[in-house]
Amino acid sequence: MIKNLDLHAQGNWLPISLGLLLFLYALFMPKKEIGWRDFYITFGIIGYFAWISDSVLGKMLDLVDFGNPKITGIGEFISYTLIPSSLSVIYLNYLKKTNKWILVFIFTIISTLIEWGMRKVGYMRIHGWSFFISIPLYIIVYSFFLPLQRKLIKCKS
């Protein structure tokens, strides 16, 4: 069981540390623009899409590996479960019509720095993936997908 956690993967400490810090912040931050219902739905939906992305990009297309490519360890689990979901909840908590593009810029930078850090410590190894794919994807998620999700969550019908 310990072997399957992939605890000895190079750079494993970074996604574990970042994931836990972001998750704890998302849990305990003062809720301004979202409530617990929004938190719950966003966390689940973003986590689901992150795992679909891992399945397609990491497993089927083999564009990226986290830790040991043959094991889905704790670092990869946190990378796809806690980090994107926590960032999304935090983003939506501060999102207003007046600060949308500032937050898109800030969270795109944060997401890019997290990806860069995981590459730098050796935890994330790429096979055809690049920042030229990641950055536009982050911009689309933060500028379009997450605001749309919030509208859908708030919709009464």
Secondary structure as GFF3:
##gff-version 3
##sequence-region A 1 157
A	DSSP	three_ten_helix	3	5	.	.	.	ID=ss1
A	DSSP	alpha_helix	13	28	.	.	.	ID=ss2
A	DSSP	alpha_helix	36	53	.	.	.	ID=ss3
A	DSSP	pi_helix	54	60	.	.	.	ID=ss4
A	DSSP	beta_strand	64	66	.	.	.	ID=ss5
A	DSSP	alpha_helix	74	94	.	.	.	ID=ss6
A	DSSP	alpha_helix	100	120	.	.	.	ID=ss7
A	DSSP	beta_strand	124	126	.	.	.	ID=ss8
A	DSSP	alpha_helix	131	140	.	.	.	ID=ss9
A	DSSP	pi_helix	141	145	.	.	.	ID=ss10
A	DSSP	alpha_helix	146	154	.	.	.	ID=ss11
###
